Amino acid sequence: MEADRAQEIIDSITMINVNYHGFPVYLKQINHREEMATVFPLDEMEHEQRVDLHGLAEDGPC
């Protein structure tokens, strides 16, 4: 996923489903320079992690 699109998803008022290698995640923050995202799995909100933007895929609006 491109960093600009990931930021648009974060800023959106509409919930947009995003997966990281097939696992549903919530996008929290984007680091444009490093092309990394801070995310957490939807079923484990306390398990925050940094991931490569290229592993993210958009599913579309709910």
C-alpha positions in Angstrom: 0.0 0.0 0.0 1.2 3.5 -0.7 1.9 5.7 2.3 -0.5 8.5 1.0 -3.4 6.0 0.7 -2.7 4.6 4.2 -2.8 8.1 5.6 -6.1 8.8 3.8 -7.6 5.7 5.4 -6.4 6.9 8.8 -8.0 10.3 8.2 -11.2 8.9 6.8 -14.5 9.1 8.7 -15.6 5.9 7.0 -14.3 2.6 8.3 -12.1 1.0 5.6 -11.0 -2.6 6.1 -7.3 -3.2 5.9 -5.4 -6.4 6.1 -1.7 -7.1 6.9 -0.8 -10.3 5.0 -4.4 -11.4 5.3 -5.0 -10.5 9.0 -7.4 -7.6 9.7 -5.7 -4.6 11.3 -6.4 -1.1 12.4 -4.0 1.6 11.1 -2.9 3.9 13.8 0.1 5.9 12.3 2.2 6.1 9.2 5.9 6.8 8.9 6.2 8.1 5.4 10.0 8.3 5.4 10.5 4.7 6.5 7.4 3.3 4.7 6.2 1.7 7.9 2.9 1.7 9.7 1.9 1.3 13.3 -1.0 -1.1 13.4 -2.8 -3.5 15.8 -4.9 -6.6 15.0 -8.6 -5.9 15.4 -9.0 -8.7 17.9 -5.8 -7.7 19.9 -5.9 -4.0 20.4 -3.1 -4.1 23.0 -0.7 -5.8 20.5 0.5 -2.7 18.7 3.3 -3.4 16.1 5.2 -1.6 13.3 4.9 -3.2 9.9 6.0 -2.6 6.3 3.5 -0.7 4.2 3.9 -3.2 1.4 2.3 -5.9 3.5 -0.9 -3.9 3.8 -3.9 -4.3 1.5 -7.2 -2.5 1.4 -10.5 -4.5 1.3 -12.8 -1.6 0.8 -15.5 0.2 2.8 -17.6 -1.6 5.4 
